Amino acid sequence: MKLSILIPSLNEKDTIEKVINTAKSTGLRFFDKFEIIVADNGSTDGSLEVLKKRNDIKLLRVPVRGYGAALHFGILSAKYSYVLFADADLSYDFSEIEKFIPYIQKEYDLILGSRFKGEMEEGAMPFTHRFLGTPILTSLIRRIYKINTSDCNSGMRTVNKSFYQQLCMKNSGMEWASELLIKTALKKGKYIEVPIHFYKDQ
């Protein structure tokens, strides 16, 4: 089995190496071949100097600013058919990649790691986001677009690259996360969720 692991990064000097190391050790455990892509979105804190010293990653300098842009360019640059991505601030645990494997094998188009079906560390998500913002937006997407999602803002997902290329994504910012769900629903993509842990970012 093969996997591209994508890490969007913006000023993550203090955490990026730990995240890469966890992703690498997990990749070595479960995959015949894998790659780690770090999509840097204009870091100015010394992250790039750290990343340039590593020969076990593919460093991508994203030309457009924004969370969605970093993921979009990262996915398109991936070598393998499936791309798993999560943030570089230790709020997601790359060792949980194992949970996505059964559904990669079953060729799902989008596999979402749900924080609401899993466990959240105290303080990991602001009160208004946890009980108002994310649940309300998720409910609207679920009702309007008929996709059985529980967490529209989750930052840990796996996508089938060939399916993604059909979506013609437009947003470069945080809206990209909801757009991915909506367009998966409109394209009638094969979708499922797995429970994950969510930690206070470091």
C-alpha positions as CSV (number, residue, x, y, z in Angstrom):
1,M,0.0,0.0,0.0
2,K,1.2,3.5,-0.8
3,L,0.4,6.9,0.8
4,S,1.3,10.5,0.4
5,I,1.3,12.3,3.8
6,L,0.8,16.0,3.5
7,I,1.5,18.6,6.2
8,P,0.6,22.2,5.6
9,S,2.9,24.5,7.5
10,L,3.0,28.2,8.4
11,N,5.5,29.2,11.1
12,E,5.6,25.8,12.8
13,K,9.3,25.8,13.8
14,D,8.6,24.5,17.3
15,T,6.5,21.5,16.3
16,I,7.2,20.6,12.6
17,E,10.0,18.1,13.2
18,K,8.1,16.2,15.9
19,V,5.1,16.0,13.5
20,I,7.3,14.8,10.6
21,N,8.9,12.2,12.8
22,T,5.6,10.8,13.9
23,A,4.3,10.7,10.3
24,K,7.5,8.9,9.2
25,S,7.4,6.3,11.9
26,T,3.8,5.6,11.2
27,G,4.4,5.4,7.5
28,L,7.2,2.9,8.0
29,R,4.9,0.7,10.1
30,F,2.0,0.5,7.7
31,F,3.0,1.3,4.1
32,D,5.1,-0.3,1.4
33,K,5.9,3.1,0.0
34,F,5.1,6.6,1.3
35,E,6.2,10.1,1.0
36,I,6.0,13.1,3.3
37,I,5.2,16.5,1.7
38,V,5.5,19.7,3.7
39,A,3.6,22.5,2.0
40,D,5.1,25.7,3.3
41,N,2.8,28.7,3.1
42,G,5.3,31.5,3.6
43,S,6.9,30.8,6.9
44,T,9.2,33.5,8.4
45,D,10.0,31.9,11.8
46,G,12.9,29.7,10.7
47,S,10.8,26.7,9.8
48,L,12.2,26.7,6.3
49,E,15.8,26.4,7.6
50,V,14.7,23.4,9.7
51,L,12.9,21.8,6.8
52,K,15.7,22.3,4.3
53,K,18.1,20.2,6.4
54,R,15.8,17.1,6.1
55,N,16.3,14.7,3.2
56,D,13.3,12.6,4.1
57,I,10.6,15.0,3.0
58,K,9.5,16.8,-0.1
59,L,9.4,20.6,0.6
60,L,6.8,22.4,-1.4
61,R,6.9,26.2,-1.5
62,V,3.2,27.2,-2.1
63,P,2.9,30.3,-4.3
64,V,-0.6,31.3,-3.0
65,R,-1.3,32.2,0.6
66,G,-4.0,30.4,2.6
67,Y,-4.7,27.1,4.3
68,G,-6.7,25.8,1.4
69,A,-4.0,26.8,-1.1
70,A,-1.4,24.9,0.9
71,L,-3.5,21.7,0.8
72,H,-4.6,22.1,-2.8
73,F,-1.0,22.5,-4.1
74,G,0.1,19.7,-1.8
75,I,-2.5,17.2,-3.0
76,L,-1.8,18.0,-6.7
77,S,1.9,17.4,-6.1
78,A,1.4,14.0,-4.5
79,K,3.0,11.0,-6.0
80,Y,0.5,8.4,-4.8
81,S,-3.3,7.9,-5.2
82,Y,-4.2,8.6,-1.6
83,V,-3.2,11.7,0.3
84,L,-3.6,12.0,4.1
85,F,-3.2,15.5,5.6
86,A,-3.2,17.0,9.0
87,D,-1.9,20.2,10.7
88,A,1.6,20.8,11.9
89,D,0.8,22.1,15.4
90,L,0.4,18.8,17.2
91,S,-3.4,19.2,17.4
92,Y,-3.7,15.9,15.4
93,D,-1.8,12.7,16.0
94,F,-0.3,11.2,12.8
95,S,-0.1,7.8,14.5
96,E,-3.9,7.6,14.0
97,I,-3.2,7.1,10.2
98,E,-3.9,3.5,11.0
99,K,-7.6,4.2,11.4
100,F,-7.8,5.4,7.8
101,I,-6.2,2.3,6.2
102,P,-9.4,0.0,6.0
103,Y,-11.2,2.7,4.0
104,I,-8.3,3.5,1.8
105,Q,-8.3,-0.2,0.9
106,K,-12.0,0.0,0.1
107,E,-11.3,3.0,-2.2
108,Y,-13.3,5.7,-0.4
109,D,-13.0,9.1,-2.1
110,L,-12.9,11.1,1.2
111,I,-12.2,9.8,4.7
112,L,-12.7,12.4,7.4
113,G,-11.2,12.2,10.9
114,S,-14.1,13.4,13.1
115,R,-13.1,15.2,16.3
116,F,-16.7,15.1,17.5
117,K,-16.9,11.3,17.2
118,G,-13.6,11.0,18.9
119,E,-12.1,12.7,21.9
120,M,-11.1,16.3,22.5
121,E,-8.5,17.4,25.0
122,E,-9.7,20.1,27.3
123,G,-9.0,23.5,25.8
124,A,-8.3,22.1,22.3
125,M,-11.3,24.0,20.8
126,P,-12.8,27.3,21.9
127,F,-16.3,27.1,23.4
128,T,-18.0,29.0,20.6
129,H,-16.4,26.8,18.0
130,R,-17.2,23.6,19.8
131,F,-20.8,24.3,20.7
132,L,-21.9,26.9,18.1
133,G,-19.8,27.6,15.0
134,T,-18.7,24.2,13.9
135,P,-21.9,22.3,14.9
136,I,-24.2,24.9,13.2
137,L,-22.2,25.0,9.9
138,T,-21.9,21.2,9.9
139,S,-25.6,20.8,10.4
140,L,-26.3,23.2,7.5
141,I,-24.0,21.3,5.2
142,R,-25.5,17.9,6.3
143,R,-29.1,19.1,5.7
144,I,-28.6,21.0,2.5
145,Y,-26.1,18.7,0.7
146,K,-27.2,15.4,2.2
147,I,-23.7,14.3,3.3
148,N,-23.5,12.5,6.6
149,T,-20.8,14.6,8.2
150,S,-20.2,15.4,11.9
151,D,-17.3,17.8,11.6
152,C,-17.0,20.2,8.7
153,N,-13.9,21.8,10.0
154,S,-11.7,18.8,10.7
155,G,-8.1,19.2,9.7
156,M,-7.3,15.5,9.3
157,R,-8.6,13.8,6.2
158,T,-7.6,11.4,3.5
159,V,-8.6,12.1,-0.1
160,N,-8.4,10.1,-3.4
161,K,-6.3,12.4,-5.6
162,S,-8.0,11.4,-8.8
163,F,-11.4,12.2,-7.3
164,Y,-10.1,15.5,-5.9
165,Q,-8.9,16.6,-9.3
166,Q,-12.5,16.4,-10.5
167,L,-13.8,18.9,-7.9
168,C,-12.4,22.1,-9.4
169,M,-11.7,23.6,-5.9
170,K,-11.8,27.4,-5.7
171,N,-11.2,28.5,-2.1
172,S,-7.7,29.2,-0.9
173,G,-8.6,29.9,2.7
174,M,-10.2,28.0,5.6
175,E,-13.4,27.8,3.5
176,W,-11.7,25.1,1.5
177,A,-12.5,22.5,4.3
178,S,-16.3,23.0,3.8
179,E,-16.0,23.3,0.0
180,L,-14.3,19.8,0.0
181,L,-17.3,18.3,1.8
182,I,-19.9,20.1,-0.3
183,K,-18.3,19.2,-3.6
184,T,-17.8,15.6,-2.5
185,A,-21.6,15.5,-1.8
186,L,-22.4,17.1,-5.2
187,K,-20.1,14.6,-7.0
188,K,-21.7,11.7,-5.0
189,G,-18.3,10.7,-3.7
190,K,-17.8,7.7,-1.5
191,Y,-17.5,9.3,2.0
192,I,-17.0,8.0,5.5
193,E,-15.7,9.2,8.9
194,V,-13.4,7.8,11.5
195,P,-13.1,9.0,15.2
196,I,-9.9,10.8,16.0
197,H,-8.3,12.6,19.0
198,F,-8.0,16.4,19.0
199,Y,-5.4,18.1,21.1
200,K,-4.6,21.6,22.2
201,D,-2.2,23.0,19.6
202,Q,1.4,23.5,20.7
